Amino acid sequence: MKPIWLHGRSLVALQAAGSSRDIAPPARAAMQVAAASDRSTLAALTWRSLLALVVAFAAKSIVGLDGVASFAGFSLLTLPKIAGACFLVLLAAHMARAPREYALEGASRLPLLALLVLACVSTVTAMVPATAFITTCRYAAYIAFFIGVAGLADDAGRRRQLVIVLTVGCAIAATFALADLATHRKILATTPFGDANDVALLLASTWPLAIWLASTARRLRVAAWAAVVAIGLAIPLTMSRGALLALAAAAAWLLMVERRLVRMIVASAAALVAVALFVIAVNPAPLRVGLAAKERIASANVQNRLEAWRFAADRVVEHPLLGIGPGNFGAAYESHWRANPDLHHLSVVHNSWLEIATELGVPAFAAFVAFYALAFARMGRPSLPAPGDEGLALPLRLSMLIAAVAGFFVSVELTSTFWLLAGLATAVAREPSS
């Protein structure tokens, strides 16, 4: 059986597209390589066709493509939205044939159901109902995305192939980012249509999974380690302080719970620093320019984000039960930043956790935290790993921790990162211990 990323190689050139908040950058070109099902009829859909749409749903274009229409400030009919719609249709068809594969435990269903119900109620009281309605639909879509991943990745082979797709996609994105930085087309390592902080979060949260793949792969060992190096080099060159802090938090947690890995962590860090210093010595100009630019804008960025956080926290105090409405922070904040010439226009809080509490209320925030924490806690269950899953739980927990910490500095609750990692964690935990 061919690996999933060898199917549909001609689709590498076809990039999905979307708005800046629509789908997290940049698991882009290679994440769409997972193409069609091995069976020809809808009734015989295999996990391959669904997984292909999972990764397309999680992808965002390298080349970029605007939607042909818009509603309430959201682009419509972009390729990722079309891929997402197809995924939901195929998922519904597959669930109708095999509903037991997607059955969640009651502890998993309750937080998601509470989150969706509260989002719907909050939509009714929102300042801009149209924006709230679209955002609530996106929450529903990502909940379905999570359920689909948890059901599709139901054995170790499928999970490994999904990790391969993610690693290849992030490696290609990291290579593009490094090339743009080296050729002076960008002052930070980022993809053409991706925000550096969003790019850093996805690369950082995928990096532990890439290291696991390189450590356990046989045929792909050299290519996997090359991907690890490319991703590891791109993360610090994005100049994202949130991603670096998240990596530091993950390393600290790892040293506390897995002390036997201290030597490996130190050796890996030393090797990466050595390679980074070599790259900088060969071509120091891009780093010098990037650091200078980051220093110029750092103070303004900190001031604007702190003010946005303060404003968001005040809204939580004023509207603790239902928030100000899904997706309504930008509309609520507009009059505030317009009245203060020192502030910049911000449409998001730049803090995923605070944004959920601000827009949906404290109960919805608690439901989301419970959903994510439950998925994280499952990875600590003492059970025998499935063949091919050896050691996957630890890097997956690291990835979830990195995403959670970095989420304090970017608004990514409506991107694939949280939901994909939680879906993988749920799938691993559901694997029978025997």
C-alpha positions as CSV (number, residue, x, y, z in Angstrom):
1,M,0.0,0.0,0.0
2,K,1.4,3.4,-1.0
3,P,1.8,6.1,1.7
4,I,-1.0,8.6,1.5
5,W,1.4,11.4,0.5
6,L,2.3,9.6,-2.7
7,H,-1.3,9.7,-4.0
8,G,-2.3,12.6,-6.2
9,R,1.3,14.0,-6.7
10,S,0.0,16.3,-9.4
11,L,-2.0,18.2,-6.8
12,V,1.2,19.6,-5.2
13,A,0.9,22.6,-7.5
14,L,-2.8,23.2,-6.6
15,Q,-2.8,25.4,-3.5
16,A,-5.8,25.9,-1.3
17,A,-6.6,29.5,-0.4
18,G,-8.4,31.5,2.2
19,S,-8.6,34.6,4.4
20,S,-5.9,35.3,6.9
21,R,-8.0,34.0,9.8
22,D,-9.8,31.3,7.9
23,I,-7.3,28.5,8.3
24,A,-4.0,28.4,10.0
25,P,-1.0,28.8,7.7
26,P,1.1,27.1,6.3
27,A,0.7,23.3,6.0
28,R,0.0,24.1,2.4
29,A,1.1,22.5,-0.8
30,A,2.1,19.1,0.4
31,M,-0.8,18.9,2.8
32,Q,-3.0,18.6,-0.3
33,V,-1.0,15.7,-1.8
34,A,-3.2,13.3,0.1
35,A,-5.5,12.9,-2.8
36,A,-8.3,10.4,-3.6
37,S,-9.7,7.2,-2.2
38,D,-8.5,3.9,-3.5
39,R,-12.2,3.0,-4.2
40,S,-14.4,4.6,-6.9
41,T,-17.8,4.7,-5.4
42,L,-19.2,7.0,-2.7
43,A,-20.5,3.9,-0.8
44,A,-17.0,2.5,-0.6
45,L,-15.3,5.7,0.6
46,T,-12.1,4.9,2.5
47,W,-10.4,7.0,5.1
48,R,-7.9,8.2,2.4
49,S,-10.4,10.4,0.6
50,L,-11.6,11.9,3.8
51,L,-8.1,12.4,5.1
52,A,-7.2,14.2,1.8
53,L,-10.0,16.7,2.6
54,V,-8.9,16.9,6.2
55,V,-5.5,18.2,5.2
56,A,-7.0,20.4,2.5
57,F,-9.4,21.8,5.1
58,A,-6.3,22.5,7.3
59,A,-4.3,24.1,4.5
60,K,-4.0,27.6,3.3
61,S,-2.5,28.8,0.1
62,I,1.1,29.7,-0.6
63,V,0.1,31.7,-3.6
64,G,-3.1,33.1,-2.2
65,L,-6.5,33.5,-3.9
66,D,-9.3,35.8,-2.9
67,G,-12.9,34.6,-2.5
68,V,-15.3,35.4,-5.3
69,A,-17.8,36.7,-2.9
70,S,-18.0,37.9,0.7
71,F,-20.5,38.1,3.5
72,A,-20.1,39.9,6.8
73,G,-16.5,40.5,6.1
74,F,-15.7,36.8,5.4
75,S,-14.5,35.7,1.9
76,L,-16.7,33.0,0.4
77,L,-16.0,30.3,-2.1
78,T,-12.3,30.1,-1.5
79,L,-10.7,26.7,-2.2
80,P,-10.2,25.8,1.5
81,K,-13.9,26.6,2.2
82,I,-14.9,24.4,-0.8
83,A,-12.6,21.7,0.5
84,G,-14.1,22.0,3.9
85,A,-17.6,21.8,2.6
86,C,-16.7,18.6,0.6
87,F,-15.0,17.2,3.7
88,L,-18.2,17.7,5.8
89,V,-20.4,16.1,3.1
90,L,-18.1,13.1,2.7
91,L,-17.8,12.9,6.5
92,A,-21.6,12.8,6.8
93,A,-21.7,10.0,4.2
94,H,-19.0,8.0,6.0
95,M,-20.6,8.5,9.4
96,A,-23.9,7.2,8.0
97,R,-22.1,4.0,7.0
98,A,-19.9,3.6,10.1
99,P,-21.4,5.7,12.9
100,R,-19.5,3.8,15.7
101,E,-16.2,4.9,14.4
102,Y,-17.1,8.5,15.3
103,A,-18.8,7.9,18.6
104,L,-17.2,10.1,21.3
105,E,-17.2,9.5,25.1
106,G,-19.7,11.4,27.1
107,A,-16.9,13.4,28.7
108,S,-15.8,14.6,25.2
109,R,-19.3,15.3,23.9
110,L,-20.5,17.5,26.7
111,P,-17.9,20.3,26.4
112,L,-18.3,20.5,22.6
113,L,-22.1,20.5,22.9
114,A,-22.0,23.2,25.5
115,L,-19.6,25.3,23.4
116,L,-21.8,25.1,20.4
117,V,-25.0,25.8,22.3
118,L,-23.5,28.8,24.0
119,A,-22.1,30.1,20.7
120,C,-25.6,29.9,19.2
121,V,-27.2,31.7,22.1
122,S,-24.5,34.3,22.1
123,T,-25.2,34.9,18.4
124,V,-28.7,36.1,19.2
125,T,-27.4,38.8,21.5
126,A,-24.4,39.8,19.4
127,M,-23.7,43.4,18.3
128,V,-23.2,42.2,14.6
129,P,-25.4,39.2,14.2
130,A,-24.2,38.4,10.6
131,T,-20.6,38.1,11.8
132,A,-21.7,36.1,14.8
133,F,-23.6,33.7,12.6
134,I,-20.7,33.0,10.3
135,T,-18.3,32.6,13.3
136,T,-20.7,30.1,14.9
137,C,-20.9,28.1,11.7
138,R,-17.1,28.0,11.8
139,Y,-17.1,26.7,15.3
140,A,-19.5,24.0,14.2
141,A,-17.3,23.1,11.2
142,Y,-14.2,22.8,13.4
143,I,-16.1,20.6,15.9
144,A,-17.0,18.4,12.9
145,F,-13.4,18.5,11.8
146,F,-12.3,17.3,15.2
147,I,-14.8,14.5,15.2
148,G,-13.7,13.5,11.7
149,V,-10.0,13.4,12.7
150,A,-10.7,11.4,15.8
151,G,-12.7,8.9,13.8
152,L,-10.5,8.7,10.7
153,A,-7.2,8.3,12.5
154,D,-8.4,5.1,14.1
155,D,-5.3,3.1,13.8
156,A,-1.5,3.7,14.1
157,G,-0.9,3.5,10.3
158,R,-3.3,6.2,9.5
159,R,-2.0,8.4,12.3
160,R,1.6,7.9,11.0
161,Q,0.5,8.9,7.5
162,L,-1.2,12.0,8.8
163,V,2.0,13.0,10.7
164,I,3.9,12.4,7.4
165,V,1.6,14.7,5.6
166,L,1.8,17.4,8.3
167,T,5.6,17.1,8.4
168,V,6.0,17.3,4.6
169,G,3.7,20.3,4.4
170,C,5.4,22.2,7.2
171,A,8.8,21.4,5.8
172,I,7.9,22.8,2.4
173,A,6.4,25.9,4.0
174,A,9.6,26.3,6.1
175,T,11.7,26.0,3.0
176,F,9.7,28.7,1.2
177,A,10.0,30.9,4.3
178,L,13.8,30.4,4.6
179,A,14.3,31.0,0.8
180,D,12.3,34.2,0.9
181,L,14.4,35.4,3.9
182,A,17.7,34.4,2.2
183,T,16.8,36.3,-1.0
184,H,15.8,39.4,1.0
185,R,12.2,39.2,-0.2
186,K,11.1,39.0,3.5
187,I,12.6,40.4,6.6
188,L,11.1,37.6,8.7
189,A,10.8,33.9,7.9
190,T,7.2,33.5,6.8
191,T,5.2,32.4,3.8
192,P,4.0,34.9,1.2
193,F,0.5,35.2,2.6
194,G,1.0,34.1,6.2
195,D,1.5,36.1,9.3
196,A,4.9,35.2,10.9
197,N,3.3,34.5,14.3
198,D,0.7,32.1,12.8
199,V,3.4,30.4,10.7
200,A,5.6,30.0,13.8
201,L,2.8,28.4,15.8
202,L,2.0,25.8,13.3
203,L,5.7,25.0,12.7
204,A,6.4,24.8,16.4
205,S,3.4,22.6,17.2
206,T,4.3,20.2,14.3
207,W,8.0,20.1,15.2
208,P,7.7,17.4,18.0
209,L,5.7,15.2,15.7
210,A,8.3,15.6,13.0
211,I,11.1,14.6,15.4
212,W,9.1,11.6,16.4
213,L,8.6,10.6,12.8
214,A,12.4,11.0,12.1
215,S,13.2,9.0,15.1
216,T,10.9,6.1,14.2
217,A,10.8,6.1,10.4
218,R,12.8,3.6,8.4
219,R,12.5,4.4,4.7
220,L,12.0,8.1,5.3
221,R,14.6,8.7,8.0
222,V,16.9,11.0,6.0
223,A,14.1,13.0,4.5
224,A,12.3,13.3,7.9
225,W,15.5,14.6,9.6
226,A,15.9,17.1,6.8
227,A,12.3,18.3,7.5
228,V,13.1,18.5,11.2
229,V,16.1,20.8,10.5
230,A,14.2,23.0,8.0
231,I,11.3,23.5,10.5
232,G,13.6,24.0,13.4
233,L,15.6,26.7,11.5
234,A,12.5,28.5,10.4
235,I,10.9,28.8,13.8
236,P,13.4,31.2,15.4
237,L,13.8,33.1,12.2
238,T,10.1,34.0,12.3
239,M,11.1,36.2,15.3
240,S,7.9,35.0,17.0
241,R,8.5,35.5,20.8
242,G,5.3,33.6,21.5
243,A,6.5,30.5,19.6
244,L,9.9,30.6,21.3
245,L,8.3,30.9,24.7
246,A,6.0,28.0,23.9
247,L,9.0,25.8,22.9
248,A,10.7,26.8,26.2
249,A,7.7,25.8,28.2
250,A,7.5,22.5,26.4
251,A,11.2,21.8,27.0
252,A,10.7,22.7,30.7
253,W,7.7,20.4,31.0
254,L,9.6,17.6,29.1
255,L,12.6,17.9,31.5
256,M,10.3,17.5,34.5
257,V,8.3,14.5,33.3
258,E,11.0,12.7,31.1
259,R,14.3,13.3,32.8
260,R,15.8,10.4,30.9
261,L,15.7,12.6,27.7
262,V,17.9,15.4,29.1
263,R,20.9,14.4,27.1
264,M,18.9,14.0,23.9
265,I,17.3,17.5,24.4
266,V,20.6,19.2,25.0
267,A,22.3,17.4,22.1
268,S,19.4,18.3,19.7
269,A,19.4,21.9,20.9
270,A,23.2,22.2,20.5
271,A,23.0,20.7,17.0
272,L,20.3,23.1,15.9
273,V,22.1,26.1,17.3
274,A,25.3,25.0,15.5
275,V,23.4,24.8,12.2
276,A,21.7,28.1,12.8
277,L,25.0,29.8,13.5
278,F,26.5,28.4,10.4
279,V,23.5,29.6,8.3
280,I,23.8,33.1,9.9
281,A,27.5,33.3,9.3
282,V,27.1,32.4,5.6
283,N,24.4,35.0,5.1
284,P,24.0,37.4,8.0
285,A,22.2,40.3,6.2
286,P,18.6,39.0,6.4
287,L,18.9,38.3,10.2
288,R,20.4,41.8,10.8
289,V,17.6,43.4,8.8
290,G,14.9,41.3,10.5
291,L,16.2,42.0,14.0
292,A,16.3,45.8,13.3
293,A,12.7,45.7,12.0
294,K,11.5,43.6,14.9
295,E,13.1,46.0,17.3
296,R,11.3,49.0,15.7
297,I,7.9,47.5,15.8
298,A,8.2,45.5,19.1
299,S,7.3,48.3,21.4
300,A,4.2,49.3,19.4
301,N,3.1,45.7,19.1
302,V,3.3,45.2,22.8
303,Q,1.4,48.3,23.6
304,N,-1.3,47.5,21.1
305,R,-1.7,44.0,22.3
306,L,-1.7,44.9,25.9
307,E,-4.4,47.4,25.2
308,A,-6.5,44.9,23.3
309,W,-6.1,42.4,26.1
310,R,-7.2,45.0,28.7
311,F,-10.2,46.0,26.5
312,A,-11.1,42.3,26.0
313,A,-10.9,41.6,29.8
314,D,-13.2,44.5,30.5
315,R,-15.7,43.1,28.1
316,V,-15.5,39.7,29.9
317,V,-16.4,41.5,33.1
318,E,-19.3,43.3,31.5
319,H,-20.6,40.3,29.6
320,P,-19.5,37.2,31.6
321,L,-22.3,34.8,30.5
322,L,-22.6,35.1,26.8
323,G,-19.8,37.5,25.8
324,I,-20.2,40.2,23.1
325,G,-20.9,37.7,20.3
326,P,-18.8,35.3,18.2
327,G,-16.4,37.2,15.9
328,N,-17.6,40.6,17.3
329,F,-14.4,41.7,19.0
330,G,-13.2,43.7,15.9
331,A,-16.5,45.6,15.8
332,A,-16.5,46.3,19.5
333,Y,-12.8,47.5,19.5
334,E,-13.1,49.8,16.5
335,S,-14.5,52.8,18.3
336,H,-11.8,52.4,21.0
337,W,-8.8,52.4,18.7
338,R,-10.3,55.1,16.5
339,A,-10.5,57.4,19.6
340,N,-6.9,56.7,20.4
341,P,-4.4,57.7,17.7
342,D,-1.6,55.7,19.4
343,L,-3.5,52.4,18.8
344,H,-3.6,50.3,15.7
345,H,-6.6,48.6,14.1
346,L,-6.9,45.1,15.6
347,S,-9.7,42.8,14.5
348,V,-8.7,40.0,17.0
349,V,-7.6,39.9,20.6
350,H,-4.3,38.1,19.7
351,N,-5.0,35.7,22.5
352,S,-7.0,32.7,21.7
353,W,-8.1,31.9,25.2
354,L,-9.1,35.5,26.1
355,E,-10.9,35.9,22.7
356,I,-13.1,32.9,23.4
357,A,-14.0,34.3,26.9
358,T,-14.6,37.8,25.4
359,E,-16.8,36.7,22.5
360,L,-18.6,33.6,23.9
361,G,-18.5,34.2,27.7
362,V,-16.9,32.5,30.6
363,P,-19.0,29.3,30.5
364,A,-18.0,28.7,26.8
365,F,-14.4,29.4,27.7
366,A,-14.6,26.8,30.4
367,A,-16.1,24.3,28.0
368,F,-13.3,24.9,25.4
369,V,-10.6,24.5,28.1
370,A,-12.3,21.3,29.3
371,F,-12.4,19.9,25.8
372,Y,-8.7,20.6,25.2
373,A,-7.5,19.6,28.7
374,L,-9.4,16.3,28.4
375,A,-7.7,15.5,25.1
376,F,-4.3,16.4,26.6
377,A,-4.9,14.3,29.8
378,R,-5.8,11.3,27.8
379,M,-2.3,11.0,26.5
380,G,-1.1,10.3,30.1
381,R,-3.2,7.1,30.4
382,P,-1.0,4.1,31.2
383,S,-1.7,1.7,28.3
384,L,0.1,-0.3,25.8
385,P,0.7,1.6,22.5
386,A,-0.7,0.3,19.3
387,P,2.0,-1.1,16.9
388,G,3.5,1.9,15.1
389,D,2.4,4.3,17.9
390,E,5.3,3.7,20.1
391,G,6.3,7.0,21.7
392,L,3.6,9.1,19.8
393,A,1.8,10.2,23.0
394,L,4.7,12.2,24.3
395,P,5.4,14.3,21.2
396,L,1.7,14.8,20.8
397,R,1.4,16.1,24.3
398,L,4.3,18.4,23.6
399,S,2.6,19.7,20.4
400,M,-0.6,20.4,22.3
401,L,1.3,22.2,25.0
402,I,3.2,24.3,22.5
403,A,-0.1,25.2,20.8
404,A,-1.7,26.1,24.1
405,V,1.1,28.4,25.2
406,A,1.5,30.0,21.9
407,G,-2.2,30.6,21.8
408,F,-1.8,33.2,24.5
409,F,-0.2,35.4,21.8
410,V,-2.2,34.7,18.7
411,S,-5.9,34.1,17.9
412,V,-6.0,30.6,16.4
413,E,-9.0,29.1,18.1
414,L,-10.7,29.0,14.6
415,T,-7.8,27.4,12.8
416,S,-6.9,23.7,12.4
417,T,-4.2,23.6,15.0
418,F,-6.1,23.0,18.3
419,W,-8.7,20.8,16.7
420,L,-6.3,18.6,14.7
421,L,-4.1,17.9,17.6
422,A,-7.0,17.2,19.9
423,G,-8.5,14.9,17.3
424,L,-5.2,12.9,17.1
425,A,-5.0,12.7,20.8
426,T,-8.5,11.4,21.1
427,A,-7.8,8.8,18.4
428,V,-4.7,7.6,20.2
429,A,-6.5,7.4,23.5
430,R,-9.3,5.4,21.9
431,E,-6.9,2.7,20.7
432,P,-7.4,-0.5,22.7
433,S,-4.6,-1.2,25.1
434,S,-4.3,-4.7,23.8
